Amino acid sequence: MSAATATLASEPGPSSNGASTTTPLSDLVRRSVKRTRAVYAFESAPVNDGLAKANKVKFASKVAAEYRDVQTLPPVLQSQSAGPAGPKKPAAGPIVGAGPGVKLIGGPEESAPSSNPPASEPRSLVKFRHQQGFAAEGGQAGSRLSQALMRKKEAREVKPVYHPQWKLSRVISGHMGWVRAVTVDPGNQWFATGAGDRVVKIWDLASGELKLSLTGHISTIRGLGVSDRHPYLFSCAEDKMVKCWDLEVNKVIRHYHGHFSGVYSLSVHPTLDVLVTAGRDASVRVWDMRTRANVFTLTGHTSTVADVKTQASDPQIISGSMDSTIRLWDLAAGKCMTTLTHHKKSVRALAIHPTEYSFASASAGGNNIKKWKCPEGIFVHNFVGHEAIINSLSVNEEGVMFSGDVPQPGSLDAEATGTRLITGGADKTIKVYSEQA
């Protein structure tokens, strides 16, 4: 007993101040449990250590921070969602809906999960904010910058429709001068060309064979047009003459006198018996097709009018001039409706879309092809990629637009008809392109 007592007496014991250096039994048990759990946890069910709850709280915090500006509906949408006043339904539980102070997206401070709002409310909110350009805080009307960014994003998202590549299918020779004008029969049976050799030639569209040659002009032919209601072919030239050819007898039946210089362009009205011509004398003249009367002389351009187009709806006459302007004319009043001054250089070609209520114009230099919206002539956008002097534009019914240029100004014309493209140029040939199968 004396030896045991001596041994116990030699071991460290509690100090005089009550502190003990021995590890408490509870800490030893806790460490042992943790080691056992780490070693054998895969053999049993997963232990809830609080990580899932922590991740949920973290995600809810991020959502609340991201969408804090749209958690409460704007006053306008609140009034729309409230609806007409009526009898209240008995309270059967928590009301799901949007109202003052009701949040659409819950944050980490909410003790109970909130019910999801109807799917229509977020869509209505997005549509409302898109239309009104609301700011981020409080649903108040904000800057127009957000609206501009939205419209720009939508414009970028529009994908063009795929169209096959075009290839040269036929080369036609026969003219002795530059081919300056091309027009196609509305029935797609034949097409006509005019050139510097002062001859109008009519070709079979399917075979490319020459069907007829019409002579009578004494200078270079600059414009051609075909009526879709009468068997008439119209031609204009640098000899100041505008002729009407009857294709049933293949003779000139009318002359339209009035231009003081070369006539560079003409257009046949699609619904009225009206012919519109323009030329070097800076005027646009409207003719009665049958009586040869000069109905209107539209003045305002200060330089050569290079191209003129007509359409059934206002503006019924569109002209482009070497003075870098485009004018939209009211045919009924004989006055200019709008003058477009966006181009910096001579406007040499115009093209009216066959199905859209729009048209395109072309000039030289950068951003030289522009699209406009009728009837006001609102600028839509530029077509980039063809940095040259554009002398010809043409659009087919599928919305494919052709632009052509050559070194010599005014020496190319083109006409698109369905899946064919017919061009004429300074090499005295006519080229027919078609879509690849």
Secondary structure by P-SEA (a helix, b strand, c coil): caaaaaaaaaccccccccccccccaaaaaaaaaaaaaaaccccccccccaaaaaaaaaaaaaaaaaccccccccaaaaaaaaccccccccccccccccccccccccccccccccccccaaaaaaaaaaaaaacccccccccccaaaaaaaaaaaaaacccccccbbbbccccccccccccbbbbbccccbbbbbccccbbbbbcccccccccccccccccccbbbbbccccbbbbbccccbbbbbccccccccccccccccccccccccccccbbbbbccccbbbbbcccccccccccccccccccccccccccccbbbbccccbbbbbcccccccccccccccccccccccccccccccccccccccbbbbbccccccccccccccccccccccccccbbbbbbccccccccccccccbbbbbccccbbbbbbbcc
